[in-house]
Amino acid sequence: MPPRFDLEKLAKLARIDLDDAEKKELTEELEHILEFMSSLDKVNTEGVAPLFHPNNEHTPLRNDTVREGLDGETVRELAPDCEGPWIRVPKVME
């Protein structure tokens, strides 16, 4: 049996409003997904090493090199809104 879920809580977390028809449809879809996922518990994985990424290739990293950055005046010229020495940015927190 698939694990239970609270659709109202999920909708609130996702910040979406669902009507009754959408709730019914979404509940059926999520139950189907969870049922499939729980069926994976039956797969014998004994002797299989854990895989952290499906692609075993190593991501090449570049060497860090120190280089001169932009001076403050150039940065302020590129900024969309400045007040004196400060760069004004949109509010991100209330």
N, C-alpha and C positions, 0 to 999 in steps of 0.2 A: 504494500500500500504506500503511495507516495506521501511525503510529508505534507502537513496542512500549511496553509498560508492565510494571511489576513488581507484580503483584497482591498478593503477600505484603507488599511494602513499603507499598503503599497501605492495606492492611488494618491494618498496624501503626500507620501515621500516623493513621488514622481511629479507632484503638483499638477495632476490631471483630474478633470471632472468626468465621471462616467455615468451614463444613464443606465437604466435597468437592463436594457438589451445588451449594451456593451459589457456590463458586469457579468452577465450570463455567458456571453461569448468568451470573454477574457478568462473567466474562471475555468471553462472547459479547456481552453488552450493551455493555460498554466498547469492544470492537472495532468494533461497529456504530456507536457514537457517534463514535469516532476516524476511522472510514472516511468518515462523513458530513462531519466537520470538514475532513478532508484534501481532500474534493471541492470545498470552497470555494476552494482554491488555484487552481482552474481558471477561476474567475469573472473576467471582464475588468473591472477597476476603474480602468482608465486614464481620467484626467480627472475622477474622482470625488474630491471633497474628503474628507479624513478627518472622521469624525463621532465626537465624544467622548461624546455622549449622544443618545439618540433623540428627546428633547424639546428643541427649541431655545429654549424659553422661559427667560427669566432669572429666577432665584429672587430675589424682593425681600428685601432685608435691612432690618432695623429699625435705627434709630439707637441707639447705646449711650448709655444715660443713667445717671449716677451716682445711686445711692440708698443710703440707710442700710441696713446689713445687720443681722443679728440679733446681740444681745450674747451673750457667752459663757455666761451663766447660762441664757438661754432655749434656747440650743443644747443644753446639757447636760440640761435638762429634757425636751427632745424626743428625746434619744438613748436607745436601749434599754439601754445598759450604760455606766456611768461609774465611774471610780475617781479620786477627787480632781478635779483640773482636766482629766483626760484622758478621752477617749471611747474605749471599748474596742470593737474591731471584730474580726470573724472573721479567722483566719489565712488568707492567700491564697497564701503561698509556703512551701515546705518547706525 
